[in-house]
Amino acid sequence: MQFRLKGFYGAEHNSVWLNGTKLDIQPSLQIRKHSFEFAWGYMGSGPSQLALAILLQLKGRQFAEAHYFQLKTDIIATLPNENFDERTITWEPSQDGT
């Protein structure tokens, strides 16, 4: 799959745009409450919430729950731990989920 992502670390909250639209954290919080804020650039709860929200938006709940940890590990944790301009990301989950 391919998607565009942009991130902004703000003074009061962090914002992420997925395919040009600001990503809402609330739907992902209905599934799992890792963090009440998106984050990236490390392995933690904020990156988990972001990965879950991205896949939930793009592929739906079942796919998101099955693969968000891998997206966090492969992509979200490797993003710069700072603001980043929009970039195109290509990613597919591995067959075994690792």
Contact map, one row per residue, 1 for C-alpha under 8 A:
11100000000000000000000000000000000000000000000000000000000000000000000000000000000000000111000000
11110000000000000000000000000000000000000000000000000000000000000000000000000000000000011110000000
11111000000000000110000000000000000000000000000000000000000000000000000000000000000000011100000000
01111100000000001111000000000000000000000000000000000000000000000000000000000000000001111000000000
00111110000000011111000000000000000000000000000000000000000000000000000000000000000011111000000000
00011111000000011100000000000000000000000000000000000000000000000000000000000000001111100000000000
00001111100001111000000000000000000000000000000000000000000000000000000000000000011111000000000000
00000111110001110000000000000000000000000000000000000000000000000000000000000000011100000000000000
00000011111011100000000000000000000000100000000000000000000000000000000000000000011000000000000000
00000001111111100000000000000000000000000000000000000000000000000000000000000000000000000000000000
00000000111111000000000000000000000000000000000000000000000000000000000000000000000000000000000000
00000000011111000000000000000000000000000000000000000000000000000000000000000000000000000000000000
00000000111111100000000000000000000010000000000000000000000000000000000000000000000000000000000000
00000011111111110000000000000000000011100000000000000000000000000000000000000000000000000000000000
00000011110011111000011000000000000001000000000000000000000000000000000000000000000000000000000000
00001111000001111100011000000000000001000000000000000000000000000000000000000000000000000000000000
00011110000000111111111000000000000000000000000000000000000000000000000000000000000000000000000000
00111100000000011111111000000000000000000000000000000100000000000000000000000000000000000000000000
00111000000000001111100000000000000000000000000000000000000000000000000000000000000000000000000000
00011000000000001111110000000000000000000000000000000000000000000000000000000000000000000000000000
00000000000000001111111000000000000000000000000000000000000000000000000000000000000000000000000000
00000000000000111101111100000000000000000000000000000000000000000000000000000000000000000000000000
00000000000000111100111110000000000000000000000000001100000000000000000000000000000000000000000000
00000000000000000000011111100000000000000000000000001000000000000000000000000000000000000000000000
00000000000000000000001111111000000111000000000011001000000000000000000000000000000000000000000000
00000000000000000000000111111100000000000000000000000000000000000000000000000000000000000000000000
00000000000000000000000111111110000000000000000000001000000000000000000000000000000000000000000000
00000000000000000000000011111111100000000000000010011001000000000000000000000000000000000000000000
00000000000000000000000011111111110100000000000010000000000000000000000000000000000000000000000000
00000000000000000000000001111111100000000000000000000000000000000000000000000000000000000000000000
00000000000000000000000000111111100000000000000000000000000000000000000000000000000000000000000000
00000000000000000000000000011111110000000000000010000000000000000000000000000000000000000000000000
00000000000000000000000000011111111100000000000010000000000000000000000000000000000000000000000000
00000000000000000000000000001001111100000000110110000000000000000000000000000000000000000000000000
00000000000000000000000000000000111111000000110110000000000000000000000000000000000000000000000000
00000000000000000000000010001000111111000000010010000000000000000000000000000000000000000000000000
00000000000011000000000010000000001111100000010010000000000000000000000000000000000000000000000000
00000000000001110000000010000000001111110000011011000000000000000000000000000000000000000000000000
00000000100001000000000000000000000011111000111011000000000000000000000000000000000000000000000000
00000000000000000000000000000000000001111110011001000000000000000000000000011111100000000000000000
00000000000000000000000000000000000000111110001000000000000000000000000000011111110000000000000000
00000000000000000000000000000000000000011111001000000000000000000000000000011110100000000000000000
00000000000000000000000000000000000000011111101100000000000000000000000110001000000000000000000000
00000000000000000000000000000000000000000111111100000000000000000000000000000000000000000000000000
00000000000000000000000000000000011000100011111110000000000000000000000000000000000000000000000000
00000000000000000000000000000000011111110001111111000000000000000000000000000000000000000000000000
00000000000000000000000000000000000001111111111111100000000000000000000100011000000000000000000000
00000000000000000000000000000000011000000011111111110000000000000001100100000000000000000000000000
00000000000000000000000010011001111111100000111111111000000000000000000000000000000000000000000000
00000000000000000000000010000000000001110000011111111100000000000000000100010000000000000000000000
00000000000000000000000000000000000000000000001111111110000000000001101100010000000000000000000000
00000000000000000000000000010000000000000000000111111111000000011001100000000000000000000000000000
00000000000000000000001110110000000000000000000011111111100000010000000000000000000000000000000000
00000000000000000100001000000000000000000000000001111111110000010000000000000000000000000000000000
00000000000000000000000000000000000000000000000000111111111110110011000000000000000000000000000000
00000000000000000000000000010000000000000000000000011111111110111000000000000000000000000000000000
00000000000000000000000000000000000000000000000000001111111100000000000000000000000000000000000000
00000000000000000000000000000000000000000000000000000111111100000000000000000000000000000000000000
00000000000000000000000000000000000000000000000000000011111110110000000000000000000000000000000000
00000000000000000000000000000000000000000000000000000011111111110000000000000000000000000000000000
00000000000000000000000000000000000000000000000000000011001111111000000000000000000000000000000000
00000000000000000000000000000000000000000000000000000000000111111100000000000000000000000000000000
00000000000000000000000000000000000000000000000000000011001111111110000000000000000000000000000000
00000000000000000000000000000000000000000000000000011111001111111111000000000000000000000000000000
00000000000000000000000000000000000000000000000000010001000011111111000000000000000000000000000000
00000000000000000000000000000000000000000000000000000000000001111111100000000000000000000000000010
00000000000000000000000000000000000000000000000000000010000000111111111000000000000000000000100010
00000000000000000000000000000000000000000000000100110010000000011111111100000000000000000000000000
00000000000000000000000000000000000000000000000100110000000000000111111110000000000000000000000000
00000000000000000000000000000000000000000000000000000000000000000011111111000000000000000000100011
00000000000000000000000000000000000000000000000000100000000000000011111111110000000000000010100000
00000000000000000000000000000000000000000010001101100000000000000001111111111000000000000000000000
00000000000000000000000000000000000000000010000000000000000000000000111111111100000000000000000000
00000000000000000000000000000000000000000000000000000000000000000000011111111100000000000000000000
00000000000000000000000000000000000000000000000000000000000000000000001111111110000000000000000000
00000000000000000000000000000000000000011100001001100000000000000000001111111110000000000000000000
00000000000000000000000000000000000000011110001000000000000000000000000111111110000000000000000000
00000000000000000000000000000000000000011100000000000000000000000000000011111111000000000000000000
00000000000000000000000000000000000000011100000000000000000000000000000000111111100000000000000000
00000000000000000000000000000000000000011000000000000000000000000000000000000111111100000000000000
00000000000000000000000000000000000000011100000000000000000000000000000000000011111000000000000000
00000011100000000000000000000000000000001000000000000000000000000000000000000001111100000000000000
00000111100000000000000000000000000000000000000000000000000000000000000000000001111110000000000000
00000111000000000000000000000000000000000000000000000000000000000000000000000001011111000000000000
00001110000000000000000000000000000000000000000000000000000000000000000000000000001111100000000000
00011110000000000000000000000000000000000000000000000000000000000000000000000000000111110000000000
00011100000000000000000000000000000000000000000000000000000000000000000000000000000011111000000000
01111000000000000000000000000000000000000000000000000000000000000000000000000000000001111100000000
01111000000000000000000000000000000000000000000000000000000000000000000000000000000000111110000000
11100000000000000000000000000000000000000000000000000000000000000000000000000000000000011111000000
11000000000000000000000000000000000000000000000000000000000000000000001000000000000000001111100000
10000000000000000000000000000000000000000000000000000000000000000000000000000000000000000111110000
00000000000000000000000000000000000000000000000000000000000000000010011000000000000000000011111011
00000000000000000000000000000000000000000000000000000000000000000000000000000000000000000001111111
00000000000000000000000000000000000000000000000000000000000000000000000000000000000000000000111111
00000000000000000000000000000000000000000000000000000000000000000000000000000000000000000000011111
00000000000000000000000000000000000000000000000000000000000000000110010000000000000000000000111111
00000000000000000000000000000000000000000000000000000000000000000000010000000000000000000000111111
